[in-house]
């Protein structure tokens, strides 16, 4: 362990991990050490640059709180979130594709009955969502838990509005016996991810824009099926091909049809334009593999 240099430091650290009793932890940490050390050698990382990196990561952690997750935002904007989704959620030909989780999900969202308005008074033209949740053979999935969250017409989530004391644009619903789901929200718009923190400074430094195309988030949970975390994006949005977090999938682009004032799908009379989204979600069955702690999908 004496007289370590740039060529001997990596095997020395790897040797120090040899007694790790957890094989998976050993595999992950060993690979992390090798790749980090190779990165530093490749770019000839200076001490000033490494200190700047430490300060950046420190600031990223300090920006996190119960309503904002800057590390998820960093992972998203560097493409690591999408890579992780791709590695872990290879879908069958019929299954709905997964995409990034995003930093604005809040556990314990209010529960609603089918047909309810989850907007909570959020600004925006009314949106009526009609969906089905099915399995890979077309079987309806009853009582699936569907967590929904979205931004308002100004591109803000409720957690970004300090003046709010109650949830807006988010809620939890359950599918009916036929796997159907319907509710009312507001029409989403494209919005910039937060740029008032370290991630925003990184985007500015690399001349990248912060915009995401309009979308609604869905997380669907049902026993025996893989949990689906996904979005439905608005067709025609200008940022579909340049999403700041690399989350768009062609199969997740939906038709948010705009209607003139009149009768909505729930029978109500709307005095303003409104939108209707019809979308079908297909979940995969879960099977266990021999890999400890892992689950692969049929």
KAVEN-V586802 format. One record per residue. PSI is psi as a letter, one per 20 degrees, with the letter a starting at -180 (* if undefined). OMEGA is omega in degrees with one decimal (* if undefined). NEAR is the number of other C-alpha atoms within 12 Angstrom. Layout:
<<PSI & OMEGA & NEAR> <PSI & OMEGA & NEAR>>
This chain:
<<i & 179.8 & 13> <q & 172.9 & 7> <l & 179.9 & 9> <p & 175.0 & 12> <a & -174.5 & 14> <i & -179.7 & 17> <h & -176.4 & 15> <i & -177.0 & 16> <h & -176.5 & 22> <g & 177.7 & 26> <h & 178.6 & 21> <g & 178.8 & 21> <g & 179.3 & 25> <h & 178.8 & 24> <h & -180.0 & 18> <i & 179.9 & 16> <i & -171.1 & 22> <h & -178.4 & 17> <j & -179.1 & 14> <p & -175.8 & 16> <i & -178.2 & 10> <o & -175.5 & 15> <h & -178.5 & 16> <g & 177.1 & 15> <g & 177.6 & 17> <g & 179.7 & 20> <g & -176.4 & 18> <g & -178.1 & 16> <h & 179.4 & 21> <g & 178.3 & 26> <h & 179.3 & 19> <g & 179.2 & 18> <g & -178.8 & 23> <g & -176.2 & 23> <h & 178.2 & 16> <g & -179.7 & 20> <g & 177.9 & 25> <h & 177.3 & 19> <g & -178.6 & 16> <h & 178.4 & 21> <h & -177.4 & 17> <g & -176.2 & 12> <i & -176.8 & 13> <l & -174.4 & 15> <p & 178.6 & 18> <r & 178.1 & 14> <h & 178.9 & 12> <h & 179.1 & 11> <g & 179.6 & 14> <h & 177.1 & 17> <h & 176.3 & 13> <h & 177.1 & 15> <g & 177.6 & 18> <g & 178.6 & 15> <h & 178.2 & 15> <g & 179.9 & 23> <h & 176.3 & 22> <g & 179.2 & 17> <h & 177.7 & 23> <g & 177.5 & 28> <h & -179.5 & 22> <h & 179.3 & 17> <i & -178.5 & 25> <q & 171.8 & 22> <a & -176.9 & 17> <i & -178.8 & 16> <i & -177.9 & 20> <p & -178.9 & 28> <n & -176.4 & 30> <h & 178.6 & 32> <h & 174.3 & 28> <g & 178.3 & 29> <g & 177.8 & 38> <g & 177.5 & 36> <g & 179.7 & 27> <g & -173.1 & 31> <i & 175.0 & 38> <j & 177.8 & 23> <j & -177.9 & 23> <h & 178.3 & 23> <g & 179.9 & 28> <h & 176.8 & 33> <g & -179.5 & 21> <g & 176.3 & 20> <g & -178.3 & 25> <h & 179.8 & 19> <h & -170.6 & 15> <i & -175.3 & 22> <l & 172.4 & 31> <p & -171.1 & 24> <q & 168.4 & 26> <r & -172.9 & 21> <h & -176.9 & 14> <i & -171.8 & 20> <q & 175.2 & 30> <p & -177.8 & 36> <q & 174.5 & 36> <r & 171.1 & 39> <a & -169.0 & 40> <q & -179.4 & 39> <g & -178.0 & 33> <r & -174.5 & 41> <j & -169.7 & 31> <j & 173.1 & 33> <q & 177.9 & 34> <p & 176.4 & 30> <q & 175.3 & 18> <k & 177.0 & 14> <q & -179.1 & 26> <q & 179.5 & 24> <q & -177.8 & 23> <q & 170.5 & 27> <q & 176.8 & 21> <p & -178.8 & 28> <i & -178.6 & 30> <r & 175.1 & 26> <o & -178.6 & 30> <i & -173.5 & 38> <h & -178.9 & 35> <k & -179.4 & 29> <j & 179.0 & 21> <q & -179.7 & 32> <q & 175.5 & 25> <q & 175.3 & 27> <q & -177.8 & 30> <q & 175.2 & 41> <p & 176.6 & 44> <o & -178.7 & 40> <p & 175.6 & 38> <p & -173.8 & 31> <r & 171.6 & 33> <q & 175.5 & 33> <o & -176.2 & 42> <r & 175.2 & 36> <a & -174.6 & 34> <h & 178.1 & 26> <j & 178.6 & 17> <j & -178.2 & 19> <p & 177.3 & 20> <q & 179.4 & 25> <o & -178.9 & 35> <q & 174.8 & 25> <k & 173.8 & 25> <p & 177.9 & 35> <p & -176.5 & 32> <o & 178.2 & 40> <p & -176.2 & 37> <p & 172.0 & 47> <q & -175.7 & 46> <r & 174.8 & 49> <r & 179.3 & 40> <a & -175.2 & 36> <i & 175.9 & 27> <j & 177.2 & 22> <j & -179.8 & 30> <q & 168.7 & 29> <q & -178.2 & 41> <h & -178.0 & 34> <i & 176.3 & 30> <i & -178.4 & 28> <o & -175.9 & 19> <h & -176.3 & 12> <i & -176.5 & 10> <p & 175.7 & 16> <i & 179.9 & 11> <r & -177.4 & 20> <q & 171.7 & 34> <p & 174.4 & 34> <k & 176.5 & 47> <q & 179.4 & 41> <r & 179.4 & 38> <p & 178.2 & 36> <r & 178.1 & 36> <p & 178.3 & 33> <q & 178.7 & 32> <a & -175.4 & 23> <h & 179.0 & 17> <j & 179.9 & 20> <j & -177.4 & 31> <q & -178.9 & 31> <p & 174.1 & 40> <q & -179.4 & 35> <r & 178.6 & 38> <p & 174.2 & 42> <b & 174.2 & 40> <q & 179.7 & 41> <p & -179.5 & 39> <q & 176.7 & 42> <r & 172.6 & 33> <q & -179.7 & 31> <q & 174.6 & 28> <p & 171.8 & 29> <q & -178.1 & 37> <p & -178.9 & 34> <j & -177.6 & 25> <j & -178.9 & 19> <a & -178.9 & 26> <h & 179.6 & 30> <g & 176.6 & 36> <g & 177.7 & 28> <h & 177.0 & 22> <g & 178.5 & 25> <g & 178.9 & 26> <g & -178.0 & 16> <h & -178.8 & 13> <j & 176.8 & 13> <k & 177.0 & 11> <q & 175.6 & 21> <q & -176.0 & 25> <j & -167.0 & 31> <q & 172.9 & 29> <q & 175.2 & 35> <q & -179.6 & 38> <p & -177.6 & 39> <r & 171.2 & 46> <p & 179.0 & 45> <q & 174.0 & 37> <p & 167.8 & 41> <o & -173.3 & 39> <p & -176.6 & 39> <p & 177.0 & 33> <p & -179.4 & 28> <p & 178.3 & 19> <i & -179.2 & 19> <q & 176.0 & 29> <p & 173.9 & 34> <p & -179.7 & 35> <p & 172.8 & 40> <o & -171.4 & 34> <r & 170.9 & 39> <r & 160.2 & 37> <p & -175.8 & 42> <q & 180.0 & 37> <p & 179.9 & 36> <p & 177.9 & 27> <i & -179.7 & 19> <q & -174.6 & 25> <i & -175.8 & 17> <j & -179.4 & 26> <h & -177.6 & 29> <j & 177.8 & 20> <k & 179.7 & 21> <p & -176.6 & 31> <i & -178.7 & 36> <j & 172.3 & 37> <k & -172.1 & 31> <i & -172.0 & 43> <p & 170.6 & 32> <p & -178.9 & 28> <h & -177.8 & 20> <i & -178.2 & 26> <j & 178.4 & 32> <p & -177.3 & 29> <r & -180.0 & 31> <o & 177.6 & 27> <n & -170.8 & 31> <p & 179.6 & 24> <p & -178.7 & 22> <q & 174.9 & 23> <r & 177.0 & 17> <q & -178.3 & 16> <b & -175.3 & 18> <p & 179.4 & 18> <r & -179.7 & 28> <h & -179.9 & 23> <j & 178.9 & 22> <i & -179.6 & 10> <q & 176.1 & 16> <p & -178.4 & 16> <p & -178.8 & 20> <i & 177.9 & 14> <r & 172.2 & 18> <q & 176.9 & 22> <r & -176.0 & 31> <q & 177.6 & 32> <p & 175.5 & 32> <p & 171.2 & 36> <p & -177.4 & 26> <q & 179.3 & 30> <p & 177.4 & 32> <p & 177.7 & 41> <p & -179.8 & 39> <q & 175.7 & 41> <q & 171.2 & 37> <q & 178.9 & 30> <p & 171.3 & 24> <q & 178.6 & 17> <q & 174.2 & 16> <r & -179.6 & 12> <i & -179.5 & 9> <p & -173.0 & 11> <p & 174.5 & 12> <j & -175.3 & 13> <r & 173.9 & 14> <p & 177.3 & 21> <r & -171.5 & 23> <p & 177.2 & 24> <* & * & 23>>
